[in-house]
Amino acid sequence: MTINDINTTLDEGIMQISKWWTCPSGYENLQEEAHVVGKNELLSRASISDQESMYPRESLKAIADAGFGAVTVPAEYGGLDAGFTGFSVLAESFAQYCASSAMCWVMHTAATQTLFESGNEEQRQRYIPGVIKGDVGGLAFSEPATGGHFWNVVSSATRKGDGYLLNADKSFVTSAGEADWYVLCTNYHDAPQEDKLTFLIVHNDQDGIECFPFNAMGLRGNSSGPMKFKDVFVPTENRLGTEGGMNYYNENTVDPLFLLGTASCWVGVAQGALNAAIDSAKKKVHADTGKSVADYQVIRHELAKGQILVDSARSMLYRTAEGLDKCAQEGLPISEHLFPLWQIKTHAADIVIQVTNQALQVSGGKGYLTGQVEKYLRDGRAGAVMGPTNEILREWIGRTLIQVPWFE
Ligand SMILES: Cc1cc2nc3c(=O)[nH]c(=O)nc-3n(C[C@H](O)[C@H](O)[C@H](O)COP(=O)(O)OP(=O)(O)OC[C@H]3O[C@@H](n4cnc5c(N)ncnc54)[C@H](O)[C@@H]3O)c2cc1C
């Protein structure tokens, strides 16, 4: 009897995977809704977006239309108020179907929440309704001069009339040239405090902006190319928070959402690859032996090893997200709880490389052909190089373990 026979003829004796193991309690409906969007909207466009480096605009609109345009924003502003956990569940689910859409959505959500938390009431009223309808935000932080140290930007803005003149080179901006607006991190050197970091909202259609193509191995739809801002005038009403002093929001809003969101994407990509490999192993039958690939014990062990890795990351992911939600509810500063975030981003970005590689192996030559499984591998490889990179995060974790300051 083959695995396929067992699946079709016997219900008894088949262990079902408990929902509580794969979804945090209370988020089951949200997870199901996300999978409906993923199956019906994201999956069908994922390949073409990858092949043609096409920005997943329609998929992002579908996500917004399903009510996920402002998921971390409080309900009184029209948001979903889903917290860190809801955000993580959605990102993981979307990434199983289209990593580019999921990544653009993660950056959009982090940008939106940064605008919401650091902006004033007028700015919230000006931007949040658009976001709910499908406007897309981006984060323009990383610069070529400082690379992976994206919190140490060298660009600057100077005062000009009732606004600022911005000059900045950004190395990677997800949704570059495609987002409606960006939260851009720069320095204002005349700021009174030591921390000169200043956040400006810059619109995509402003004069002085140049975008460059993103031609990468994976995440090919997400347009994460460089952007240049030359003498771009930003009115004072588009400055978020204070002149300088914005590192607080880096540590309490941008980094936590960025780390959790990207980690969620890598868990989703790994699960998506494994699902594709399971499907392939069950369907492929060798005519000579009459056995499917899934009938070989060594293959089942590969699947098991992959799933254990995915679930190790997923457990850490949801425990971290729930812990952060508790901190937020109790008014504790998120910046004092970054340690699990560093670990989960590192672990998820590590395991996605391993699991997508195993999934390709299980899928055989077909897995190597241009298509679903090799795409997961290419997409997932971005995790370790995306900032804070795994090398930087391991250093922060190690420094914390020996109790010396993590940040030099
Ligand atoms: C697909 C993609 C999307 C992105 N989207 C965005 C976005 O929307 N917004 C944004 O602002 N940025 C974005 N980034 C940039 C990202 O967050 C990182 O800043 C960037 O990937 C770091 O790459 P780099 O080549 O500049 O790093 P480099 O600094 O040149 O690093 C090169 C190598 O040196 C290592 N290294 C660097 N510093 C240290 C250190 N202190 N200790 C030990 N090792 C170190 C790195 O780990 C890496 O292995 C994106 C990047 C990618 C790849």
The ligand as an ORCA input file, in Angstrom:
! r2SCAN-3c Opt
* xyz 0 1
  C      15.185     42.639     -0.877
  C      15.611     43.748      0.007
  C      14.680     44.679      0.436
  C      15.048     45.743      1.247
  N      14.118     46.681      1.607
  C      14.499     47.760      2.325
  C      13.563     48.806      2.632
  O      12.377     48.756      2.282
  N      14.019     49.877      3.308
  C      15.313     49.995      3.718
  O      15.636     50.998      4.332
  N      16.214     49.027      3.460
  C      15.838     47.917      2.768
  N      16.759     46.943      2.470
  C      18.134     47.080      2.944
  C      18.442     46.157      4.119
  O      17.637     46.426      5.196
  C      19.899     46.211      4.535
  O      20.256     47.481      4.949
  C      20.783     45.802      3.466
  O      20.313     44.606      2.869
  C      22.171     45.551      4.000
  O      22.950     45.306      2.850
  P      24.283     46.082      2.469
  O      24.704     45.440      1.228
  O      24.097     47.517      2.427
  O      25.188     45.656      3.744
  P      26.728     45.769      4.051
  O      26.807     46.648      5.232
  O      27.531     46.111      2.844
  O      27.062     44.269      4.508
  C      27.872     43.355      3.788
  C      28.200     42.200      4.717
  O      28.899     42.679      5.888
  C      28.212     42.258      7.060
  N      28.295     43.308      8.070
  C      27.925     44.610      7.924
  N      28.086     45.275      9.081
  C      28.546     44.373      9.987
  C      28.876     44.443     11.372
  N      28.770     45.582     12.057
  N      29.275     43.303     11.986
  C      29.386     42.143     11.296
  N      29.080     42.024      9.987
  C      28.657     43.122      9.342
  C      26.792     42.008      6.625
  O      26.134     41.121      7.504
  C      26.971     41.439      5.232
  O      27.252     40.067      5.316
  C      16.401     45.862      1.671
  C      17.347     44.911      1.266
  C      16.973     43.873      0.439
  C      18.016     42.872      0.015
*
